């Protein structure tokens, strides 16, 4: 069914779109083979997680190869032109809570700027940083830190 009556697409259609894009990526139709985006139905809305999005070290500047992943997010967000969008940056735990928080906010803003460049209206975007306060993996390992470095985009209900 429809996730929100004002939206032209349901959660299932958005998740299905991402699966098609992932298949293209696995077949080598995309430059970035890690272009996967995790799609999850949450209480707040449809959450799109970009795992291990690569930025320059200690910077909000995306690594060149990551722009195709932003293109994928843009294609999904075009499907819901009236929705408010929350962009939340997350970092791994490094021991500098204030620095982690600032960096996560700047990274969320960087993603927002890229989406605006592609045509998403700035007024639809809400940027938030959570630093390392919402880990989804163990920060004591390199693999865990890699998993915790992410940007989550929620299409709000």
C-alpha positions in Angstrom: 0.0 0.0 0.0 0.9 3.7 -0.1 3.3 4.8 2.6 1.8 8.3 2.6 -1.3 9.2 0.6 0.4 12.4 -0.8 3.3 10.3 -2.2 3.1 8.9 -5.7 5.1 5.8 -4.7 4.9 3.3 -1.9 7.7 2.0 0.3 7.7 -1.2 -1.8 8.2 0.7 -5.0 11.1 2.7 -3.6 12.7 -0.4 -2.2 12.1 -2.1 -5.6 13.7 0.8 -7.4 16.8 0.5 -5.3 17.1 -3.3 -5.9 17.0 -2.6 -9.6 19.8 -0.1 -9.2 21.8 -2.5 -7.1 21.5 -5.2 -9.7 22.8 -2.7 -12.3 25.7 -2.0 -10.0 26.4 -5.7 -9.6 26.4 -6.2 -13.4 29.0 -3.4 -13.7 26.7 -0.8 -15.2 27.9 1.7 -12.7 31.3 3.1 -11.9 31.0 2.6 -8.2 30.4 -1.1 -7.4 29.5 -0.1 -3.8 26.6 2.0 -4.9 24.1 0.1 -2.7 21.7 2.0 -0.6 19.9 0.3 2.2 16.1 1.0 2.3 14.2 0.6 5.5 10.6 1.4 6.6 10.8 3.2 10.0 8.3 5.0 12.3 9.7 8.3 11.0 9.5 7.5 7.3 11.5 5.6 4.7 15.2 5.6 5.7 17.9 5.4 3.0 21.3 4.5 4.4 24.4 5.1 2.4 26.9 2.8 4.2 30.6 3.8 4.3 30.1 6.9 2.3 33.7 8.1 1.6 34.7 11.6 2.5 38.2 13.1 2.5 39.8 12.5 5.9 38.4 14.8 8.6 36.5 16.7 5.9 33.0 17.1 4.6 34.3 16.8 1.0 33.2 13.7 -0.8 35.7 11.5 -2.5 35.3 11.7 -6.3 34.0 8.2 -6.7 31.0 8.8 -4.4 29.1 11.2 -6.5 27.3 8.3 -8.3 25.8 7.3 -5.0 24.4 10.8 -4.5 22.9 10.5 -8.0 21.2 7.3 -6.9 19.7 9.0 -3.8 18.6 11.9 -6.0 16.7 9.5 -8.3 14.9 8.0 -5.3 14.1 11.4 -3.8 12.6 12.6 -7.1 10.0 10.0 -6.6 8.6 11.9 -3.6 8.7 15.6 -4.7 6.6 16.9 -1.8 8.2 15.1 1.1 10.5 16.6 3.8 13.9 14.9 3.9 16.1 14.5 7.0 19.8 14.0 6.3 21.7 12.7 9.3 25.5 12.3 9.4 27.2 9.8 11.6 30.9 9.3 12.4 33.0 6.6 14.1 34.1 7.1 17.7 37.5 8.8 17.8 37.5 10.3 21.2 36.7 13.9 20.2 33.0 14.2 20.7 32.7 17.9 19.7 34.7 17.3 16.6 32.7 14.2 15.7 29.5 16.1 16.1 30.7 19.1 14.0 32.0 16.8 11.3 28.7 14.8 11.1 26.7 18.1 10.7 29.1 19.3 8.0 28.9 16.0 6.1 25.1 16.1 6.3 25.2 19.7 4.9 27.6 18.5 2.1 25.1 15.8 1.0 22.3 18.4 1.1 24.3 20.7 -1.1 24.9 17.9 -3.6 21.2 17.1 -3.7 20.3 20.8 -4.2 22.8 21.0 -7.1 20.8 18.1 -8.7 17.4 19.7 -8.3 16.0 18.9 -4.8 14.5 22.1 -3.3 16.6 23.3 -0.3 13.5 24.0 1.8 12.7 20.2 1.8 16.0 19.3 3.5 16.7 19.1 7.2 20.4 18.5 8.2 21.4 16.9 11.4 24.6 15.5 12.8 24.7 12.7 15.4 28.5 12.4 15.7 29.3 9.0 17.1 26.2 8.9 19.4 24.2 6.3 17.4 26.7 3.5 16.5 25.3 0.5 14.7 28.5 -1.5 15.1 31.5 -1.9 17.6 33.7 1.2 17.4 36.7 -0.7 18.8 37.4 -2.4 15.5 38.3 -1.0 12.1 35.4 -2.8 10.5 33.0 -1.5 13.1 34.2 2.1 12.6 33.7 1.7 8.9 30.1 0.6 9.4 29.4 3.5 11.8 30.6 6.1 9.2 27.4 6.6 7.3 24.8 9.1 6.1 21.1 8.3 6.7 18.4 10.0 4.7 14.8 9.7 5.9 11.9 10.6 3.7 9.7 11.9 6.5 6.0 10.9 6.9 
